[in-house]
Amino acid sequence: RTHAFRIPLPPALVEKLSPSVETHHVVARVACIGDSLTACGYPKYLQALFDRAGLKVEVRNFGVPGVAAQTFAERPYREESRYEQARQWRPHFVVSTLGSNDAANGCWDRDGFVQDYVQLCSDFLERMAPRPVMFLVTPPPVQED
């Protein structure tokens, strides 16, 4: 199916974003959660893409610089007010960009990261209506000089 982004999207996602007779008045809510990659970056460009495509979508930035997915980190995202604000907004879609700060400064614990990230996602999926679609974004690789 053709759409305005001119990049392949899964048909199920295109269907959710395409207005139907019953939902033409509904605005899809996209919550962008994460660290500084989110707080200082992409949500405004994502909103511009939806606007250019003529899709009724509202993108909100719930990013917080310096946060991590792991609960034992210096600044766990789940302890930030932006986390609860994102949940209360009841988004249809959640784009999560976490992991950069989890890997920094020798804090990396693979099992802890997976467990805490799964719990964070479950907080959105299990306790919300409508149940959102989650997108987990892989942070860019860390480059050493």
Buried (B, 14 or more C-beta within 10 A) or exposed (E): EEBEBEEEEEEEEBEBBEBEEEEEEEEBBBBBBBBBBBBEBBBEEBBEBBEEEEBBBBBBBBBBEBBBBBBEBEEBBBEBEBBEEBBEBBBBBBBBBBBBBBBBEEBEBEEBBEBBBEEBBEBBEEEBEEEBBBEEBEBEEEEEE
